Amino acid sequence: MSSGTWPWCTLGSGTVAAQMLLWAQDHVTWTMQQWSTIPFTDESRVIVAGAGEGSVMQRSTWSPGLGLAEDVC
């Protein structure tokens, strides 16, 4: 495990990767006003539940040098 990454963190493949790419392409031109409607949190734990299961995504203390995947996963 390299610094700043977690062994269970993957960016996806196949359909998931295609969906992530479409989402990024749809949002790349968003304005600051559009992004201001999205809730952001400084919590170090986020629990995502669905279909009777729960996943916990935990990050270390944020720093500007971290990328999105390292910050979220």
N, C-alpha and C positions, 0 to 999 in steps of 0.2 A: 504494500500500500504506500503510495507516494504521499508526500506532504500535501494536505488540503483536499484529499479525495477520500471517499469511503468505498469499501469493497462492494457494497450493494447498489451503488449509484451508477446507473446506465442512462445514456441519452436516448435509448430506444433503437429499434430497427424495424425494417419493413413498413407496415402501415403506420406505426407510431411515429417513425422518423418522417414519413411523408406528411402526416398531420402537423408535426412540429414545424416543418418547412413551410407549409401553407400558412400556419398561424404567424410565423415570422414575416413572411412576405406581406400578409394582410396588415401587419402592425408597424412595419418599418417606417412608414411615413406619418405615423400618428403625431399630433401636436402635443405640447405640454398640457394643454387644457384637456385633451382626451385622456392622457395618462393620469391626470389628477382625479379621474373618476374611479380609478382602480385602487382598492385597499392594499396598502403595503404595511408590513409589520416589522418591528424590531425584535419580536419574540424569538428566542433561540430554539423553540420547539413548535412544530405545527403538526397537528394530528389531522390526517385526511381519512375520512371514513366512507365506505361505500360497499354495498352488497354484503353487509354483515361483517366486513373485515375492516381493520384499521391499519394504517401505515403511519409511522412516525418519521418525519424528516427532521434531522437535527443538524445544525451548523455550529461551527466554532464562532468566536467573535469575528464580526465582519471587519474587513479592511479593504481599502480601495483597490489593492492589488489582486483581490480574488475575482475570478470569473464567475459567471452565473451558475454554472454547474457545480463549482466548488462551494458557492455560497448557499445553494439550495439543498443539495444532496448530502 
